[in-house]
Amino acid sequence: MNIVDIILKKRDGQALTDEEIHYFVDGVKTKTLPDYQISALLMAIYFSGMNGHEVASLTREMALSGDCLSFPALRHPIVDKHSSGGVGDKTTLVIAPVVAACGLPIAKLSGRGLGFTGGTIDKLESIPGFRTEISEEEFTQFVSQDGIAIIGQSADIAPVDKVLYALRDVTGTVDSLPLIAASIMSKKLADGSDAIVLDVKFGSGAFMKTPEEAIELAEMMVSIGEENGKKTIALVTDMTQPLGCAVGNAMEVKEALDTLRGEGPVDFRAECYALAEAMLMAGERAKNEEEAQRLVHDAITSGKALAKMKAMVMNQGGDVSYIEDPSLFPKAQYSLAGRAQQDGVVSAINAETIGKSSLLLGAGRRRTEDRIDPAVGLYVHKKVGDTVKKGEILFTVEANDESRGAEAVALAQSAYTLTTQSVQRAHTPVYAVVRKDGVIRTEKNA
């Protein structure tokens, strides 16, 4: 078999066989293929695309390129959740304890953030002492014992994906749907889960800018999961404005804890509940949506979900007093207000601009080696549909550098659009649900 023939075949728009895809992925893994030939095939895929079977085959080979976890001792199926990321997205911190409290084990591998705010691991490390690097034995023990553990992704999970992503990043092939889907799902196929729930976001704060683009990606990932034997459901959700109110690591942990206590912002609470309900149905813990809703409600109101959060923090070395009293989390030195320049109604908040403001403060990373400041970030007081008066506070910037704080205020101010007309609030952040048998849009979007 010859890699040049494979490149030419894909360049000419033909489908690759399973054997050809295996040859390619094995060559990446063993470093027998040079970067220029790998990049050439990535570019051919970018222009010619891949059919559903090709993408599923590529994803499977990428997953098998490294370690594949398994949990044979667990009696219940393991359901994983993946979010395509966004500004203020701290859903895992709520969903994992809720689902575990409902009797479905959560063995979750999460990542660090690059750009905007930190990833789930960065947020959890805002809790003093919390260990995200634990042994596989500890991981399995904690999941068997308390039904929940969240750890950093091992370098041995889907290692070929890291090579391909680095080359995509420097060859202009990042925004290829087959390659995006394969990158995300290869890690999901390798993490030991039996079913997968995906949160695919669209809008200014997401990679996919329109609902239709997000639905197309969701359909592709659902197809990959199903073809590889995993029940897969995707929720397409709105990231045209920040999710919830807190944007910044310790601030987001506190907002997640509020939500586990039955409080928290309405939009964030609604999205967490919808994702948790989907996980319970995917894991066959609930027969239907009504039963799933009841289980989630009971997990929150009984305090069992918060208790699962405490158990996870204790198991992984974190200081549980921060969970019991969130006021212990570090506070930034400066608190600066961004105020409305006129009377009106908030018609839009550019989530990407809010994210860039938080990055400016040190809440995210520009480079992988950058250190995150857990205390800094923004708190969004006014969301789309809110009426404001001139001089009223739209958002608050929490900064440890006054000049950076002032710069972040100016940038975040530009994210807001006000109008004199009425603006309809979104009744749910969930735009559509994608399953193997089709797409169901929410009532508002049908």
C-alpha positions as CSV (number, residue, x, y, z in Angstrom):
1,M,0.0,0.0,0.0
2,N,1.3,3.5,-0.9
3,I,0.4,6.7,0.9
4,V,0.7,8.7,-2.3
5,D,-2.0,6.5,-3.9
6,I,-4.2,7.1,-0.9
7,I,-3.6,10.9,-1.1
8,L,-4.4,10.9,-4.8
9,K,-7.5,8.8,-4.3
10,K,-8.9,11.2,-1.7
11,R,-7.9,14.2,-3.7
12,D,-10.0,12.9,-6.6
13,G,-13.0,12.6,-4.3
14,Q,-13.1,8.8,-3.8
15,A,-13.9,7.0,-0.6
16,L,-11.0,5.3,1.3
17,T,-11.3,1.7,2.4
18,D,-10.9,0.6,6.1
19,E,-7.5,-0.9,5.2
20,E,-6.3,2.4,3.7
21,I,-7.5,4.4,6.7
22,H,-5.8,1.9,9.0
23,Y,-2.6,2.2,7.0
24,F,-2.7,6.0,7.3
25,V,-3.4,6.1,11.1
26,D,-0.7,3.4,11.8
27,G,1.8,5.4,9.8
28,V,1.0,8.5,11.9
29,K,1.3,6.5,15.1
30,T,4.6,4.8,14.2
31,K,6.0,8.0,12.7
32,T,6.7,6.2,9.4
33,L,4.8,8.9,7.5
34,P,6.4,12.3,7.1
35,D,4.4,15.4,8.2
36,Y,4.2,16.7,4.6
37,Q,2.3,13.5,3.5
38,I,0.1,13.5,6.5
39,S,-0.7,17.2,5.9
40,A,-1.4,16.4,2.2
41,L,-4.0,13.8,3.1
42,L,-5.6,16.2,5.7
43,M,-5.9,18.8,3.0
44,A,-7.4,16.3,0.6
45,I,-10.0,15.4,3.2
46,Y,-10.6,19.1,3.8
47,F,-11.6,19.6,0.2
48,S,-13.1,16.3,-0.7
49,G,-14.8,15.4,2.6
50,M,-15.6,11.9,3.9
51,N,-18.7,9.7,3.9
52,G,-20.2,8.4,7.1
53,H,-18.5,5.1,7.0
54,E,-15.1,6.7,6.3
55,V,-15.4,9.1,9.3
56,A,-16.5,6.2,11.6
57,S,-13.5,4.1,10.4
58,L,-11.1,7.0,10.9
59,T,-12.4,7.7,14.4
60,R,-12.2,4.0,15.4
61,E,-8.6,3.8,14.2
62,M,-7.7,7.0,16.1
63,A,-9.3,5.6,19.3
64,L,-7.4,2.3,18.9
65,S,-4.1,4.2,18.5
66,G,-3.7,4.4,22.3
67,D,-5.1,3.1,25.6
68,C,-8.8,2.2,25.8
69,L,-10.3,2.2,29.3
70,S,-12.8,-0.3,30.6
71,F,-14.8,-0.7,33.8
72,P,-15.9,-4.4,33.9
73,A,-16.7,-4.2,37.6
74,L,-19.5,-1.6,37.2
75,R,-23.0,-3.0,37.0
76,H,-24.5,0.1,35.2
77,P,-23.6,1.4,31.8
78,I,-21.3,4.4,31.8
79,V,-22.5,7.5,30.0
80,D,-20.0,10.2,29.0
81,K,-20.8,13.8,28.1
82,H,-18.8,16.1,25.8
83,S,-19.3,19.8,25.2
84,S,-17.8,21.5,22.1
85,G,-17.0,24.4,24.5
86,G,-18.0,28.0,25.0
87,V,-18.0,31.0,27.3
88,G,-19.2,30.3,30.8
89,D,-19.6,26.6,30.0
90,K,-19.3,24.8,33.4
91,T,-22.0,22.2,32.8
92,T,-19.9,19.2,33.7
93,L,-19.5,20.5,37.3
94,V,-23.3,20.2,37.7
95,I,-24.2,17.3,35.4
96,A,-21.7,14.8,36.7
97,P,-22.8,15.0,40.4
98,V,-26.5,15.0,39.4
99,V,-26.3,12.0,37.1
100,A,-24.1,10.1,39.7
101,A,-26.7,10.9,42.4
102,C,-29.4,9.3,40.1
103,G,-27.4,6.0,40.2
104,L,-25.6,6.3,36.9
105,P,-21.7,6.2,37.3
106,I,-19.7,9.0,35.8
107,A,-16.1,8.2,34.9
108,K,-15.1,11.3,33.0
109,L,-12.0,12.4,31.3
110,S,-11.8,16.2,30.8
111,G,-9.4,18.6,29.4
112,R,-7.7,21.9,30.1
113,G,-8.7,25.1,28.3
114,L,-6.9,26.9,25.5
115,G,-8.3,30.4,24.9
116,F,-11.3,32.0,26.6
117,T,-11.8,30.5,30.1
118,G,-10.2,27.4,31.4
119,G,-11.5,23.8,30.8
120,T,-13.2,21.6,33.3
121,I,-9.8,20.5,34.8
122,D,-8.7,24.1,35.3
123,K,-12.0,24.9,37.1
124,L,-11.7,21.9,39.4
125,E,-8.2,22.9,40.2
126,S,-9.6,26.2,41.7
127,I,-10.5,23.9,44.6
128,P,-7.3,23.8,46.8
129,G,-5.7,20.3,46.8
130,F,-8.0,18.8,44.1
131,R,-6.0,16.2,42.1
132,T,-6.9,15.7,38.5
133,E,-3.9,13.4,37.8
134,I,-4.7,10.1,39.6
135,S,-3.9,6.5,38.8
136,E,-6.2,4.3,36.8
137,E,-6.6,2.2,39.9
138,E,-7.8,5.2,42.0
139,F,-10.0,6.3,39.1
140,T,-11.7,2.9,38.9
141,Q,-12.0,2.7,42.7
142,F,-13.6,6.1,43.1
143,V,-16.1,5.4,40.3
144,S,-17.0,2.0,41.9
145,Q,-17.2,3.4,45.4
146,D,-19.1,6.7,44.8
147,G,-20.1,6.6,41.1
148,I,-18.1,9.7,40.2
149,A,-14.5,10.8,39.2
150,I,-13.3,13.4,36.8
151,I,-9.6,13.4,35.7
152,G,-7.4,14.9,33.1
153,Q,-7.1,13.2,29.8
154,S,-4.1,10.9,29.6
155,A,-1.5,11.5,26.9
156,D,-2.1,7.8,26.0
157,I,-5.7,8.3,25.0
158,A,-6.0,8.7,21.2
159,P,-2.4,9.9,20.7
160,V,-2.8,10.1,16.9
161,D,-5.4,12.8,17.4
162,K,-2.8,15.1,19.0
163,V,-0.4,14.7,16.0
164,L,-3.2,15.3,13.5
165,Y,-4.6,18.3,15.4
166,A,-1.1,20.0,15.6
167,L,-0.8,19.6,11.9
168,R,-4.3,20.8,11.2
169,D,-3.6,23.9,13.3
170,V,-0.7,24.9,11.0
171,T,-2.1,23.8,7.6
172,G,-5.5,25.6,7.6
173,T,-7.5,22.4,8.0
174,V,-9.0,22.8,11.5
175,D,-12.5,23.6,10.3
176,S,-13.1,20.3,8.4
177,L,-16.3,18.7,9.8
178,P,-15.0,15.1,9.3
179,L,-11.7,15.9,11.1
180,I,-13.5,17.8,13.9
181,A,-15.9,14.9,14.4
182,A,-13.2,12.3,14.4
183,S,-11.0,14.3,16.8
184,I,-13.8,14.6,19.4
185,M,-15.3,11.2,19.0
186,S,-12.0,9.3,19.0
187,K,-11.5,10.2,22.7
188,K,-15.1,9.3,23.5
189,L,-14.7,5.8,21.9
190,A,-11.5,5.2,24.0
191,D,-12.7,6.4,27.4
192,G,-14.7,3.3,28.4
193,S,-18.2,4.8,28.1
194,D,-21.2,2.8,26.8
195,A,-23.2,5.8,25.7
196,I,-22.4,9.4,24.8
197,V,-24.3,12.7,25.2
198,L,-22.9,15.6,23.1
199,D,-23.5,19.3,23.7
200,V,-22.8,20.9,20.3
201,K,-22.9,24.7,20.6
202,F,-23.4,27.4,18.0
203,G,-23.1,31.2,18.0
204,S,-20.5,33.9,18.5
205,G,-18.9,32.0,21.4
206,A,-18.7,28.6,19.7
207,F,-16.7,27.1,16.9
208,M,-19.9,26.5,14.8
209,K,-21.4,29.9,14.1
210,T,-24.9,28.8,12.9
211,P,-27.5,26.3,14.2
212,E,-27.4,24.4,10.9
213,E,-23.6,24.0,11.0
214,A,-23.9,22.7,14.6
215,I,-26.7,20.3,13.5
216,E,-24.5,19.0,10.7
217,L,-21.6,18.3,13.1
218,A,-24.0,16.8,15.6
219,E,-25.4,14.4,13.0
220,M,-21.9,13.3,12.0
221,M,-20.8,12.6,15.6
222,V,-24.1,10.8,16.4
223,S,-23.5,8.6,13.3
224,I,-19.9,7.9,14.4
225,G,-21.0,6.8,17.9
226,E,-23.8,4.7,16.7
227,E,-21.7,3.0,14.0
228,N,-19.2,2.1,16.8
229,G,-21.8,0.6,19.1
230,K,-22.4,3.4,21.5
231,K,-25.9,5.0,21.9
232,T,-25.3,8.6,21.1
233,I,-27.5,11.7,21.6
234,A,-26.6,15.3,20.8
235,L,-28.1,18.5,22.1
236,V,-27.5,21.6,19.9
237,T,-27.3,24.5,22.2
238,D,-27.1,28.3,22.1
239,M,-23.8,30.1,22.7
240,T,-24.8,33.4,21.1
241,Q,-24.4,34.9,24.6
242,P,-22.4,33.6,27.7
243,L,-24.0,30.5,29.4
244,G,-25.1,31.5,32.9
245,C,-23.5,34.6,34.4
246,A,-20.0,33.7,35.7
247,V,-17.1,33.6,33.3
248,G,-13.8,32.7,35.1
249,N,-12.7,29.6,36.9
250,A,-13.4,30.0,40.6
251,M,-16.4,32.1,39.7
252,E,-17.8,29.3,37.6
253,V,-17.3,26.7,40.3
254,K,-19.3,28.9,42.7
255,E,-22.1,29.3,40.1
256,A,-22.1,25.5,39.6
257,L,-22.4,25.0,43.4
258,D,-25.3,27.4,43.5
259,T,-27.0,25.4,40.8
260,L,-26.4,22.1,42.7
261,R,-28.3,23.8,45.5
262,G,-31.2,24.5,43.2
263,E,-30.3,28.1,42.5
264,G,-28.1,29.6,39.8
265,P,-29.0,31.4,36.5
266,V,-32.2,30.1,34.7
267,D,-30.5,29.5,31.3
268,F,-27.6,27.6,32.9
269,R,-29.9,25.5,35.1
270,A,-32.1,24.6,32.1
271,E,-29.2,23.4,30.0
272,C,-27.7,21.4,32.8
273,Y,-31.0,19.7,33.5
274,A,-31.6,18.9,29.8
275,L,-28.2,17.4,29.4
276,A,-28.5,15.4,32.7
277,E,-31.9,14.1,31.5
278,A,-30.5,13.0,28.2
279,M,-27.7,11.1,30.0
280,L,-30.2,9.3,32.2
281,M,-32.2,8.2,29.1
282,A,-29.0,7.2,27.2
283,G,-27.8,5.2,30.2
284,E,-31.3,3.5,30.5
285,R,-31.7,4.8,34.0
286,A,-34.9,6.6,33.0
287,K,-37.5,5.2,30.6
288,N,-38.7,8.5,29.3
289,E,-38.3,12.3,29.6
290,E,-40.8,12.6,32.5
291,E,-39.0,10.1,34.6
292,A,-35.6,11.7,33.9
293,Q,-37.0,15.1,34.9
294,R,-38.2,13.7,38.2
295,L,-34.9,12.0,38.9
296,V,-32.9,15.2,38.3
297,H,-35.3,17.3,40.4
298,D,-35.0,14.8,43.3
299,A,-31.2,14.7,43.0
300,I,-31.1,18.5,43.4
301,T,-33.8,19.0,46.0
302,S,-32.7,16.1,48.2
303,G,-29.1,17.4,48.4
304,K,-27.8,14.1,46.9
305,A,-26.2,15.8,43.9
306,L,-24.3,18.2,46.2
307,A,-23.2,15.2,48.3
308,K,-21.8,13.5,45.2
309,M,-19.8,16.7,44.5
310,K,-18.4,16.6,48.0
311,A,-17.5,12.9,47.7
312,M,-15.6,13.5,44.5
313,V,-13.7,16.4,45.9
314,M,-12.8,14.5,49.1
315,N,-11.7,11.4,47.1
316,Q,-9.5,13.5,44.8
317,G,-7.8,15.4,47.7
318,G,-9.7,18.7,47.5
319,D,-10.7,20.9,50.4
320,V,-14.4,20.1,51.0
321,S,-14.8,23.3,53.1
322,Y,-14.8,25.2,49.8
323,I,-17.8,23.2,48.6
324,E,-19.6,23.8,51.9
325,D,-18.7,27.5,52.0
326,P,-18.0,28.9,48.5
327,S,-17.1,32.3,50.0
328,L,-13.7,30.8,50.7
329,F,-12.7,30.9,47.0
330,P,-10.2,33.6,46.2
331,K,-11.4,37.0,45.3
332,A,-9.7,39.3,42.8
333,Q,-8.2,42.6,44.1
334,Y,-10.2,44.9,41.8
335,S,-13.9,44.8,40.9
336,L,-14.8,47.1,38.0
337,A,-18.3,47.8,36.7
338,G,-19.3,48.1,33.0
339,R,-22.4,50.3,32.7
340,A,-25.1,50.9,30.1
341,Q,-24.4,54.0,28.0
342,Q,-28.1,54.5,27.3
343,D,-31.6,53.3,28.2
344,G,-32.8,50.2,26.3
345,V,-33.1,46.4,26.0
346,V,-30.2,44.1,25.6
347,S,-30.6,42.6,22.2
348,A,-27.3,40.8,21.9
349,I,-24.1,39.9,23.8
350,N,-21.2,38.8,21.7
351,A,-20.0,35.7,23.7
352,E,-16.6,35.6,21.9
353,T,-15.9,39.2,23.0
354,I,-16.8,38.4,26.6
355,G,-14.5,35.4,26.3
356,K,-11.6,37.5,25.0
357,S,-12.2,39.9,27.9
358,S,-11.7,37.0,30.4
359,L,-8.6,35.9,28.5
360,L,-7.2,39.4,28.9
361,L,-7.6,39.1,32.6
362,G,-5.8,35.8,32.9
363,A,-8.8,33.5,33.1
364,G,-7.7,31.5,30.1
365,R,-4.5,30.6,28.1
366,R,-3.1,32.0,24.9
367,R,-0.4,29.3,25.0
368,T,-0.5,25.9,26.6
369,E,2.2,26.9,29.1
370,D,0.4,30.0,30.4
371,R,-0.8,29.9,34.0
372,I,-4.4,30.6,34.9
373,D,-5.5,33.0,37.6
374,P,-8.5,31.3,39.2
375,A,-9.9,34.4,40.8
376,V,-10.3,36.7,37.8
377,G,-13.2,36.9,35.3
378,L,-16.5,38.6,34.5
379,Y,-19.9,38.4,36.0
380,V,-22.7,39.2,33.5
381,H,-25.6,40.9,35.3
382,K,-27.7,41.7,32.3
383,K,-28.6,39.1,29.6
384,V,-30.4,39.2,26.3
385,G,-34.0,40.5,26.8
386,D,-33.2,42.5,30.0
387,T,-34.3,46.1,30.2
388,V,-31.6,48.5,31.4
389,K,-31.3,52.2,32.4
390,K,-28.4,54.4,31.5
391,G,-25.7,54.0,34.1
392,E,-27.0,50.6,35.3
393,I,-24.4,47.8,35.7
394,L,-24.3,45.4,32.7
395,F,-21.4,43.3,34.0
396,T,-18.6,43.3,36.6
397,V,-14.9,42.6,35.8
398,E,-12.9,40.9,38.6
399,A,-9.2,41.7,38.0
400,N,-5.8,41.4,39.8
401,D,-4.3,44.0,37.5
402,E,-6.1,47.4,37.4
403,S,-5.0,48.4,33.9
404,R,-5.9,45.0,32.5
405,G,-9.2,45.3,34.3
406,A,-9.9,48.6,32.7
407,E,-9.0,47.2,29.3
408,A,-11.3,44.2,29.8
409,V,-14.2,46.6,30.8
410,A,-13.8,48.5,27.5
411,L,-13.7,45.3,25.5
412,A,-16.7,43.7,27.2
413,Q,-18.6,46.9,26.8
414,S,-18.3,46.5,23.1
415,A,-19.9,43.0,23.3
416,Y,-23.3,44.5,24.3
417,T,-25.9,45.7,21.8
418,L,-28.9,47.7,23.1
419,T,-32.1,48.5,21.3
420,T,-35.3,50.5,22.0
421,Q,-37.5,47.6,20.8
422,S,-38.7,44.7,22.8
423,V,-36.6,41.5,22.6
424,Q,-37.9,38.0,23.1
425,R,-36.0,35.9,25.6
426,A,-35.1,32.4,24.6
427,H,-37.2,30.0,26.6
428,T,-34.5,27.3,26.5
429,P,-30.9,27.2,25.4
430,V,-31.5,23.9,23.6
431,Y,-32.1,24.5,19.9
432,A,-32.5,20.9,18.8
433,V,-32.0,17.2,19.8
434,V,-30.2,14.9,17.3
435,R,-30.6,11.1,17.5
436,K,-29.8,8.4,15.0
437,D,-33.3,8.5,13.8
438,G,-33.3,12.3,13.0
439,V,-33.4,15.9,14.3
440,I,-36.1,17.3,16.6
441,R,-36.0,21.0,16.9
442,T,-37.5,22.6,20.1
443,E,-41.0,24.0,19.8
444,K,-39.7,27.5,19.4
445,N,-37.4,26.5,16.6
446,A,-39.6,23.9,14.8
